Amino acid sequence: QVQLQESGPGLVKPSETLSLTCDVSGGSISGYYWSWIRQPPGKGLEYIGYSYYSGSTHYHPSLKSRATISVDTSKNQFFLNLNSVTAADTAVYFCARVSIFAVNWYFDLWGRGTLVTVSS
Amino acid sequence: VMTQSPDTLSVSPGERATLSCRASQSVSTNLAWYQQRPGQAPRLIIFGASTRATGIPARFSGSGSGTEFTLTISSLQSEDFAVYYCQHYRTFGQGTKVEIK
């Protein structure tokens, strides 16, 4: 079955760029939308953005100027870059697959998540 | 905006739990529910307001349309004590924690 796995540095310095990778195994990355969602410690879920496998993207308005999501179909991976990070970006970051069925739009597969701490 | 109630629900094992989600404007039936156990990723349990995801037990049911939605867990098992989120497109509710009474 399809599985997602996040990877990347667990510690990033303020003002630097957070870079994460999501490996998609057990299935093709093609044909789907792929998303990043984060969860600050003790808080709820926050949508960051998504990329279609072919490259079209959408971002949360509050992160649009700092976030970039990209897809590499040859490696079955997708990526998140978030620049100019502050302590407020400390969170568990999840990668997820978006499924669209009729008018329904939902996240049907999730990675386990990776904690990223922003600190000097 | 998606608003869930209550913030915390205390229920005894074997009892029924009823969770609510309200949308600030009509979302038709484009609503999903997720379960998140401590230290784990969220898991899709309901999509399309009432369709159970693959592998989800029948004790979970969803209902509603427009702006008012309900997730019902008919007989709480130990593994059901968790936080539940509703979601419409790119917006999540704040979550309801279901705890042991």
Interface residues (C-beta under 8 A of the other chain):
Chain A: G44 L45 E46 Y47 H58 H60 F94 S99 F101 A102 V103 N104 W105 Y106 F107 D108 L109 W110 G111 R112 G113
Chain B: S28 T29 N30 A32 Y34 Q40 A41 P42 R43 L44 F47 G48 A53 Y85 Q87 Y89 R90 T91 F92 G93 Q94 G95
